[in-house]
Amino acid sequence: MFRWLRNSFLTGIVIVTPLGVTFYLIVTFVNFVDNVVKPLIPARYNPENYLPGDFTIPGLGVLIAVLLLTLLGALAANIFGRSIIGLGERILAGVPLVRNIYGAIKQIVETVFSGKSNSFKEVVLIEYPMKGTWVVAFVSANGNAELRKNISEDVIGLFVPTTPNPTSGFLLYTPRSNTVPIDMSVEEAAKLIISFGMVSPDKLPEDVQADLPPRVTDPDTGPLT
């Protein structure tokens, strides 16, 4: 009976935790955007001021932000909008520190949303920080001419994420021959990293699997590692 209660409790945690965390993140994001955008709305145009009591409209700030970004994108698509944006960028280019920050952020955003880059479309393994120790890495880009000249013709950039936060990590440059390609999507690799390795992949190459320690199995709960 105790074993059944324990398994039922753990199953409930497995079901509720992803839903709870997802709901919490969504609510936190919506509240953050609302708190930033709503104070910028003139009082006469804020529909919440015409509602009885202290009733608020959840997500109003998000809706307004989406509309404003859509209008801004439409404005930037014509000649007049591009001229204004170009003028603003030339002004920013004249400010020493701001131009570096703006240029780097702009390049990153354009790379992520353009869909023309192969960044983070391939997952590989690399021995790091010592031989026989493998880490999951994302291929970010091919090396430029200077890197190819000083390192190798097939040098590539690797982003090695940290656990459990895959948005942080560090950048490595190494010849592609030092990496082991694996049949795993970026989403699967992210799940592996976020879960501390508990969501274990079944697609590791045989030579890498041979180097990994044997999995320990609990007779009641199944694999532990």
Sine and cosine of phi, psi and omega as CSV:
sin_phi,cos_phi,sin_psi,cos_psi,sin_omega,cos_omega
0.00,0.00,-0.68,0.74,0.01,-1.00
-0.89,0.46,-0.65,0.76,0.01,-1.00
-0.90,0.44,-0.65,0.76,0.02,-1.00
-0.90,0.43,-0.68,0.73,0.02,-1.00
-0.90,0.44,-0.66,0.75,0.00,-1.00
-0.90,0.44,-0.72,0.69,-0.01,-1.00
-0.90,0.43,-0.63,0.78,0.02,-1.00
-0.91,0.41,-0.66,0.75,0.02,-1.00
-0.89,0.45,-0.71,0.71,0.01,-1.00
-0.91,0.42,-0.61,0.79,0.05,-1.00
-0.89,0.45,-0.65,0.76,0.06,-1.00
-0.88,0.48,-0.65,0.76,0.05,-1.00
-0.89,0.46,-0.68,0.73,-0.01,-1.00
-0.88,0.48,-0.58,0.81,-0.02,-1.00
-0.97,0.23,-0.69,0.73,-0.14,-0.99
-0.99,0.17,-0.59,0.81,-0.11,-0.99
-0.85,0.53,-0.78,0.63,0.02,-1.00
-0.87,0.50,-0.64,0.77,0.02,-1.00
-0.91,0.41,-0.70,0.72,-0.03,-1.00
-0.91,0.42,-0.70,0.71,-0.01,-1.00
-0.91,0.41,-0.67,0.75,0.02,-1.00
-0.88,0.47,-0.72,0.69,0.02,-1.00
-0.89,0.46,-0.67,0.74,0.00,-1.00
-0.89,0.46,-0.69,0.73,-0.01,-1.00
-0.91,0.41,-0.64,0.76,0.02,-1.00
-0.90,0.43,-0.72,0.69,0.00,-1.00
-0.89,0.46,-0.67,0.75,0.01,-1.00
-0.89,0.46,-0.68,0.73,0.01,-1.00
-0.90,0.43,-0.71,0.70,-0.01,-1.00
-0.89,0.46,-0.69,0.73,0.01,-1.00
-0.90,0.43,-0.63,0.78,0.00,-1.00
-0.90,0.44,-0.73,0.68,0.00,-1.00
-0.91,0.42,-0.66,0.75,0.03,-1.00
-0.87,0.50,-0.68,0.73,-0.02,-1.00
-0.92,0.39,-0.45,0.89,0.02,-1.00
-0.99,0.11,-0.66,0.75,-0.14,-0.99
-1.00,0.08,-0.66,0.75,-0.11,-0.99
-0.85,0.53,-0.68,0.74,0.02,-1.00
-0.89,0.46,-0.32,0.95,0.00,-1.00
-0.99,0.10,-0.18,0.98,-0.02,-1.00
-0.99,0.14,0.80,-0.60,0.08,-1.00
-0.85,0.53,0.58,-0.81,-0.11,-0.99
-0.83,0.55,-0.64,0.77,-0.05,-1.00
-0.94,0.33,-0.34,0.94,0.01,-1.00
-0.98,-0.19,0.00,1.00,0.01,-1.00
-1.00,0.06,0.92,-0.39,-0.06,-1.00
-0.90,0.43,-0.36,0.93,-0.01,-1.00
-0.92,0.39,-0.41,0.91,0.01,-1.00
-0.95,0.30,-0.25,0.97,0.00,-1.00
-0.98,-0.20,0.07,1.00,0.02,-1.00
-1.00,-0.08,0.52,-0.85,-0.01,-1.00
-0.94,0.34,0.54,-0.84,0.06,-1.00
0.94,0.35,-0.46,-0.89,0.00,-1.00
-0.98,-0.22,0.50,0.87,-0.04,-1.00
-0.93,0.37,0.72,-0.69,0.05,-1.00
-0.88,-0.47,0.37,-0.93,0.01,-1.00
-0.97,-0.24,0.96,-0.27,0.01,-1.00
-0.90,0.44,0.71,-0.70,0.03,-1.00
1.00,0.08,0.07,1.00,0.00,-1.00
-0.89,0.46,-0.67,0.74,0.03,-1.00
-0.89,0.46,-0.63,0.78,0.02,-1.00
-0.90,0.43,-0.68,0.73,0.01,-1.00
-0.89,0.47,-0.70,0.71,0.01,-1.00
-0.91,0.42,-0.65,0.76,0.02,-1.00
-0.89,0.46,-0.64,0.76,0.03,-1.00
-0.90,0.44,-0.69,0.73,0.01,-1.00
-0.90,0.44,-0.68,0.74,-0.01,-1.00
-0.91,0.42,-0.66,0.75,0.02,-1.00
-0.91,0.40,-0.59,0.81,0.04,-1.00
-0.91,0.41,-0.69,0.73,0.03,-1.00
-0.90,0.43,-0.63,0.78,0.02,-1.00
-0.90,0.43,-0.66,0.75,0.04,-1.00
-0.90,0.44,-0.63,0.78,0.05,-1.00
-0.92,0.40,-0.61,0.79,0.03,-1.00
-0.91,0.40,-0.63,0.77,-0.02,-1.00
-0.94,0.33,-0.23,0.97,-0.04,-1.00
-0.99,0.15,-0.24,0.97,0.00,-1.00
-0.97,-0.26,0.14,-0.99,-0.10,-1.00
-0.89,0.45,-0.67,0.74,-0.03,-1.00
-0.88,0.47,-0.71,0.70,0.00,-1.00
-0.91,0.42,-0.67,0.74,0.02,-1.00
-0.90,0.44,-0.56,0.83,0.03,-1.00
-0.91,0.41,-0.67,0.74,0.01,-1.00
-0.91,0.42,-0.69,0.72,0.00,-1.00
-0.90,0.43,-0.65,0.76,0.04,-1.00
-0.89,0.47,-0.63,0.77,0.03,-1.00
-0.90,0.43,-0.68,0.73,0.03,-1.00
-0.89,0.46,-0.65,0.76,0.01,-1.00
-0.92,0.40,-0.58,0.82,0.04,-1.00
-0.92,0.39,-0.57,0.82,0.05,-1.00
-0.92,0.40,-0.70,0.71,0.02,-1.00
-0.90,0.43,-0.55,0.84,-0.01,-1.00
-0.91,0.41,-0.30,0.96,0.02,-1.00
-1.00,0.03,-0.11,0.99,0.01,-1.00
-0.99,-0.14,0.89,-0.46,-0.17,-0.99
-0.81,0.59,-0.81,0.58,-0.10,-1.00
-0.98,0.19,-0.64,0.77,-0.07,-1.00
-0.90,0.43,-0.63,0.78,-0.05,-1.00
-0.90,0.44,-0.55,0.83,0.02,-1.00
-0.94,0.34,-0.70,0.71,0.00,-1.00
-0.91,0.41,-0.74,0.68,-0.01,-1.00
-0.89,0.46,-0.69,0.72,-0.01,-1.00
-0.89,0.45,-0.66,0.75,0.00,-1.00
-0.92,0.40,-0.72,0.70,-0.01,-1.00
-0.90,0.43,-0.66,0.75,0.00,-1.00
-0.88,0.48,-0.68,0.74,-0.01,-1.00
-0.91,0.41,-0.64,0.77,0.02,-1.00
-0.91,0.42,-0.74,0.68,-0.03,-1.00
-0.90,0.45,-0.69,0.73,0.01,-1.00
-0.90,0.44,-0.59,0.81,0.01,-1.00
-0.93,0.38,-0.65,0.76,-0.05,-1.00
-0.94,0.34,-0.68,0.74,-0.13,-0.99
-1.00,-0.10,-0.14,0.99,-0.04,-1.00
-0.96,0.28,-0.49,0.87,-0.04,-1.00
0.96,0.29,0.15,0.99,-0.03,-1.00
-0.98,-0.19,-0.02,1.00,-0.06,-1.00
-0.95,-0.30,0.46,-0.89,0.06,-1.00
-1.00,-0.03,0.22,0.97,-0.06,-1.00
-0.90,0.45,0.68,-0.73,0.06,-1.00
0.81,0.58,0.62,0.78,0.10,-1.00
-0.94,-0.35,-0.07,1.00,-0.05,-1.00
-0.70,-0.71,0.67,-0.74,0.00,-1.00
-0.91,-0.41,0.73,-0.69,-0.01,-1.00
-0.71,-0.71,0.20,-0.98,0.15,-0.99
-0.93,-0.37,0.57,-0.82,0.04,-1.00
-0.63,-0.78,0.61,-0.79,0.03,-1.00
-0.97,0.26,0.93,-0.36,-0.03,-1.00
-0.35,-0.94,0.65,-0.76,0.02,1.00
-1.00,0.03,0.05,1.00,0.02,-1.00
-0.58,-0.82,0.25,-0.97,-0.02,-1.00
-0.90,0.43,0.70,-0.72,-0.02,-1.00
1.00,0.00,-0.09,1.00,0.06,-1.00
-0.93,-0.37,0.86,-0.52,-0.12,-0.99
-0.95,-0.32,0.61,-0.79,0.11,-0.99
-0.78,-0.63,0.46,-0.89,0.06,-1.00
-0.99,0.11,0.71,-0.70,-0.01,-1.00
-0.68,-0.73,0.45,-0.89,0.06,-1.00
-0.96,-0.29,0.74,-0.68,0.07,-1.00
-0.96,0.27,0.89,-0.45,-0.07,-1.00
-1.00,-0.05,-0.63,0.77,-0.03,-1.00
-0.14,-0.99,0.32,-0.95,0.15,-0.99
-0.98,0.21,0.51,-0.86,0.00,-1.00
-0.93,0.38,0.52,-0.85,0.03,-1.00
-0.98,0.20,-0.03,-1.00,-0.11,-0.99
-0.88,0.48,-0.64,0.77,-0.03,-1.00
-0.91,0.41,-0.65,0.76,0.02,-1.00
-0.93,0.37,-0.65,0.76,0.01,-1.00
-0.89,0.45,-0.56,0.83,-0.01,-1.00
-0.95,0.33,-0.59,0.81,-0.10,-0.99
-0.99,-0.10,-0.37,0.93,-0.04,-1.00
-0.92,-0.39,-0.93,0.36,-0.04,-1.00
-0.21,-0.98,0.40,-0.92,0.00,-1.00
-0.93,0.38,-0.44,0.90,-0.03,-1.00
-0.97,-0.26,0.46,0.89,-0.03,-1.00
-0.92,0.38,0.63,-0.78,0.02,-1.00
-0.73,-0.68,0.39,-0.92,0.08,-1.00
-1.00,-0.06,0.72,-0.69,0.00,-1.00
-0.86,-0.51,0.73,-0.68,0.15,-0.99
-0.98,-0.18,0.89,-0.46,0.00,-1.00
-0.98,-0.20,0.96,-0.28,-0.05,-1.00
-0.98,0.20,0.34,-0.94,0.05,-1.00
-0.98,-0.21,0.35,-0.94,0.00,-1.00
-0.97,-0.24,0.68,-0.73,0.02,1.00
-0.99,-0.11,0.20,0.98,-0.05,-1.00
-0.96,-0.27,0.99,-0.13,-0.06,-1.00
-0.96,0.29,-0.09,1.00,0.03,-1.00
-0.99,0.16,-0.22,0.97,0.09,-1.00
-0.95,-0.32,0.39,-0.92,-0.03,-1.00
0.26,-0.97,-0.38,-0.92,-0.01,-1.00
-0.57,-0.82,0.29,-0.96,-0.10,-1.00
-0.96,-0.28,0.72,-0.69,0.05,-1.00
-0.82,-0.57,0.53,-0.85,0.15,-0.99
-0.87,-0.49,0.79,-0.61,-0.05,-1.00
-0.45,-0.89,0.43,-0.90,0.12,-0.99
-0.88,0.48,0.60,-0.80,-0.01,-1.00
-0.86,0.51,-0.46,0.89,0.00,-1.00
-0.89,0.45,-0.30,0.95,0.03,-1.00
-1.00,0.09,-0.08,1.00,-0.04,-1.00
-0.96,-0.27,0.37,-0.93,0.05,-1.00
-0.88,-0.48,0.93,-0.36,0.02,-1.00
-0.93,0.36,0.60,-0.80,0.02,-1.00
-0.77,-0.64,0.51,-0.86,-0.01,-1.00
-1.00,0.10,0.97,0.23,-0.05,-1.00
-0.55,-0.83,0.70,-0.71,0.02,-1.00
-0.98,0.20,0.25,-0.97,0.03,-1.00
-0.88,0.47,-0.62,0.79,0.00,-1.00
-0.90,0.44,-0.68,0.73,0.02,-1.00
-0.90,0.44,-0.65,0.76,0.02,-1.00
-0.91,0.41,-0.63,0.78,0.02,-1.00
-0.90,0.44,-0.64,0.77,0.05,-1.00
-0.89,0.46,-0.65,0.76,0.02,-1.00
-0.87,0.49,-0.67,0.74,-0.04,-1.00
-0.95,0.30,-0.71,0.71,-0.05,-1.00
-0.90,0.43,-0.57,0.82,-0.08,-1.00
-1.00,0.07,0.20,0.98,-0.05,-1.00
0.87,0.49,0.45,0.89,0.00,-1.00
1.00,0.07,0.01,1.00,-0.03,-1.00
-0.95,0.30,-0.51,0.86,0.14,-0.99
-1.00,0.07,0.99,0.11,-0.17,-0.98
-0.99,0.14,0.71,-0.70,0.02,-1.00
-0.97,0.22,0.41,-0.91,0.07,-1.00
-0.93,-0.37,0.33,0.94,-0.12,-0.99
-0.87,-0.49,0.35,0.94,0.02,-1.00
-0.96,0.28,0.58,-0.81,0.06,-1.00
-0.86,0.51,0.48,-0.88,-0.08,-1.00
-0.88,0.47,-0.59,0.80,-0.01,-1.00
-0.94,0.35,-0.47,0.88,0.07,-1.00
-0.98,0.20,-0.65,0.76,0.02,-1.00
-0.88,0.48,-0.53,0.85,0.00,-1.00
-0.92,0.39,-0.45,0.89,0.00,-1.00
-1.00,0.09,-0.25,0.97,-0.04,-1.00
-0.99,0.15,0.51,-0.86,0.03,-1.00
-0.92,0.39,0.45,-0.89,0.01,-1.00
-0.90,0.43,0.53,-0.85,-0.01,-1.00
-0.98,0.21,0.65,-0.76,0.02,-1.00
-0.99,-0.13,0.73,-0.68,-0.09,-1.00
-0.86,-0.50,0.75,-0.66,0.11,-0.99
-1.00,-0.02,0.73,-0.68,-0.05,-1.00
-0.90,0.43,-0.37,0.93,-0.04,-1.00
-0.99,-0.11,-0.68,0.73,-0.14,-0.99
-0.97,-0.25,-0.19,0.98,0.02,-1.00
0.99,-0.12,-0.34,-0.94,-0.06,-1.00
-0.86,0.51,0.66,-0.75,0.05,-1.00
-0.97,-0.24,-0.48,0.88,0.00,-1.00
-0.68,-0.73,0.00,0.00,0.00,0.00
